[in-house]
Amino acid sequence: MAPTPTEPAPSLRARPLLACLLATRPAFLGVTLFACLIGLAVAHGSGLVIDTGKAVLTVFFALVAHAGINVLNDYHDARSGADAANTERLFPFTGGSRFIQNGVLSVAETGRLGHALLALVVPAGLWLTLQSAPGLLLIGLVGLFLGWAYTAPPLALVSRGLGEAAVAAGWLIVVIGADYVQRGAFSVIPAIAGLSYALLVAAILFINEFPDRRGDEAVGKRTLVVRLGPDGAKWACLGLVLLAYGWLVLMVGRDRLPQGAAAAALTLILSFRAIRYLMAHAAEPAELAPALKLTIAAANLHGLVLAATLAFGRWPGVAP
């Protein structure tokens, strides 16, 4: 499959700063922004006064970490041959950024960029740890480990069918970390509040694996879709989405979250429309673009509504 007109062109190499920025896939960093907002909303809803400076640093460096992980994913997928073998990609959603394959950045340059971005996160994380509590160091290390292990050998979790679990855990850790910076202690509340969102972020990865299936299989990248096949994987994807919304409704019903948080479940309209496309076209990558867009929209809107209702809703046990 030849590069499409929308993919990065080799001429972009003449503008190195812009190339490095675009290589991070900034359009897809919103899922981390909303994860941070959910964590901050939980802290605010718990009665804490938000430290604006620490909140801004938390969001900024979480985005930098996500950017670095995106770049390293491209680096490892280039080394494995997965992106080069992907002839059914739906750019910009699947098949990587194409910066390496289209000659904008070399493999080595991509690796250096990804590691440099993650290195920037370390001093910020240490400073925030000093300003909050030592447990943040553990949260940060686990988050970076999951981001690295997602595609990097020898673990390469996505190649073992564990990519969805790693993504859900990673974005739940972002929620927990954003709350921890403000709270200065561990709490089960951000985990309860953020799980539905983390599962919907994992659903983005899951549905993106369908167009990549043949390319991944060709290089031995045994994602969940490769392992289950498109017919089996589409039902598993439906189960993941149902679990996300079911968890949110259950937690609201048990008075663990504000009643208003149930409004975030309305995004199931978008998620179920995506699943309808997937059910009809699971084995037809070219027909899946609407499903990918709807899944991304559902996760982002879910995160936004959830953050707003957690921040400003009346939590159970709190007097009006």
Residue pairs with C-beta under 8 A, 6 or more apart in sequence:
1 86
1 87
1 88
1 89
3 9
3 98
3 101
3 102
4 91
6 91
6 92
7 91
7 92
7 98
7 102
8 19
8 22
8 97
8 98
8 99
8 102
8 104
9 102
9 104
10 102
10 103
10 104
12 18
12 19
12 22
12 104
13 19
13 103
13 104
13 105
19 99
19 104
19 105
20 105
20 113
22 97
22 99
23 71
23 74
23 97
23 99
23 104
23 105
23 110
23 113
24 67
24 68
24 70
24 71
24 117
25 67
25 70
25 92
25 97
26 67
27 92
28 70
28 296
29 63
29 66
29 67
29 70
30 300
31 66
31 171
31 201
31 204
31 299
31 300
31 303
32 62
32 63
32 65
32 66
32 171
32 174
33 59
33 62
33 63
34 197
34 299
34 300
34 303
34 304
34 306
34 307
35 62
35 171
35 174
35 175
35 178
35 194
35 197
35 198
35 201
35 303
36 58
36 59
36 62
36 174
36 175
36 178
37 59
37 178
37 303
37 304
37 307
38 175
38 178
38 190
38 193
38 194
38 197
38 303
38 306
38 307
38 310
39 58
39 174
39 175
39 176
39 177
39 178
39 179
39 180
39 182
39 190
39 194
40 50
40 55
40 58
40 178
40 179
40 182
40 307
40 311
41 193
41 306
41 307
41 308
41 310
41 311
42 175
42 179
42 187
42 189
42 190
42 193
42 194
42 310
43 50
43 178
43 179
43 182
43 183
43 190
44 50
44 182
44 310
44 311
45 258
45 310
45 311
45 312
45 313
45 315
46 183
46 187
46 189
46 315
47 318
48 182
48 183
50 182
51 181
51 182
54 128
54 131
54 132
54 181
54 182
55 178
55 181
55 182
57 124
57 127
57 128
58 128
58 177
58 178
58 181
59 178
60 124
61 120
61 121
61 124
61 125
61 128
62 174
62 177
62 178
64 117
64 120
64 121
64 124
65 117
65 118
65 121
65 143
65 144
65 147
66 147
67 117
68 113
68 114
68 115
68 116
68 117
68 118
68 120
68 121
68 147
69 114
69 118
69 147
69 148
69 150
70 97
70 114
71 97
71 110
71 113
71 114
71 117
72 111
72 114
72 115
72 118
72 147
72 148
72 151
72 152
73 96
73 150
73 151
74 83
74 96
74 97
74 99
74 100
74 110
74 114
75 100
75 107
75 110
75 111
75 114
76 151
76 152
76 153
76 156
77 83
77 96
77 151
78 84
78 96
78 100
78 101
78 107
78 110
79 107
80 151
80 219
80 220
80 221
81 218
81 219
82 96
82 212
82 215
82 216
82 219
82 221
83 89
83 95
83 96
83 98
83 100
83 101
83 215
84 101
85 215
85 216
85 218
85 219
86 94
86 95
86 96
86 212
86 214
86 215
86 216
87 214
87 215
88 211
88 212
88 213
88 214
88 215
88 285
88 286
89 95
89 96
89 211
89 212
89 215
90 211
90 285
90 286
90 288
90 289
90 292
91 98
93 208
93 211
93 289
93 292
93 293
93 296
94 208
94 209
94 211
94 212
94 292
95 211
95 212
95 215
98 104
99 105
99 110
100 106
100 107
100 110
105 113
118 144
118 147
118 148
121 140
121 144
125 136
125 137
125 140
126 137
128 136
128 181
129 136
129 137
129 140
131 181
132 180
132 181
132 182
132 183
132 184
133 180
133 184
133 185
135 180
135 185
135 186
136 177
136 180
136 181
139 173
139 176
139 177
139 180
140 177
142 173
143 170
143 173
143 174
143 177
146 157
146 166
146 169
146 170
146 173
147 170
149 155
149 156
149 157
149 166
150 156
150 157
150 158
150 163
150 166
150 167
150 170
151 157
151 158
151 159
156 221
157 163
157 165
157 166
158 166
158 205
158 221
158 223
159 220
159 221
159 222
159 223
160 222
161 222
161 223
161 224
161 226
161 227
163 205
163 209
163 223
163 224
164 202
164 203
164 205
164 206
164 224
164 240
165 202
167 198
167 201
167 202
167 204
167 205
168 195
168 198
168 199
168 201
168 202
169 198
170 198
171 194
171 197
171 198
171 201
171 202
172 191
172 194
172 195
172 198
175 190
175 191
175 193
175 194
175 197
175 198
176 186
176 190
176 191
176 194
178 190
179 187
179 189
179 190
180 186
180 187
180 190
192 251
192 256
192 257
193 251
193 257
193 261
193 306
193 310
195 244
195 247
196 244
196 245
196 247
196 248
196 251
196 264
196 302
196 306
197 244
197 264
197 299
197 302
197 303
197 306
199 240
199 241
199 243
199 244
199 247
200 241
200 244
200 267
200 271
200 295
200 298
200 299
200 302
200 303
201 299
202 240
203 237
203 240
203 241
203 244
203 271
203 295
203 298
203 299
204 292
204 295
204 296
204 299
206 224
206 225
206 233
206 236
206 237
206 240
207 237
207 274
207 278
207 288
207 291
207 292
207 295
208 292
209 216
209 223
209 224
209 225
209 226
209 233
210 225
210 230
210 233
210 234
210 278
210 282
210 285
210 288
211 285
211 288
211 292
212 223
212 225
213 223
213 225
213 226
213 230
213 285
214 285
215 221
216 222
216 223
216 225
216 226
217 226
224 233
224 236
225 233
228 236
230 282
230 283
231 282
231 283
233 282
234 275
234 278
234 279
234 282
237 275
237 278
238 275
238 278
238 279
241 268
241 271
241 272
241 275
244 271
245 265
245 268
245 271
248 257
248 261
248 262
248 264
248 265
248 306
249 262
249 265
251 257
251 261
252 258
252 259
252 261
252 262
255 316
255 317
256 316
257 310
257 315
257 316
258 309
258 310
258 313
258 314
258 315
258 316
259 313
259 314
260 309
260 312
260 313
260 314
261 306
261 309
261 310
261 313
263 305
263 309
264 302
264 305
264 306
264 309
266 305
267 298
267 299
267 301
267 302
267 305
268 298
270 294
270 295
270 297
270 298
270 301
271 294
271 295
271 298
273 290
273 294
274 290
274 291
274 292
274 294
274 295
274 298
275 291
277 287
277 288
277 290
277 291
277 294
278 288
278 291
280 287
281 287
281 288
281 291
282 288
314 320
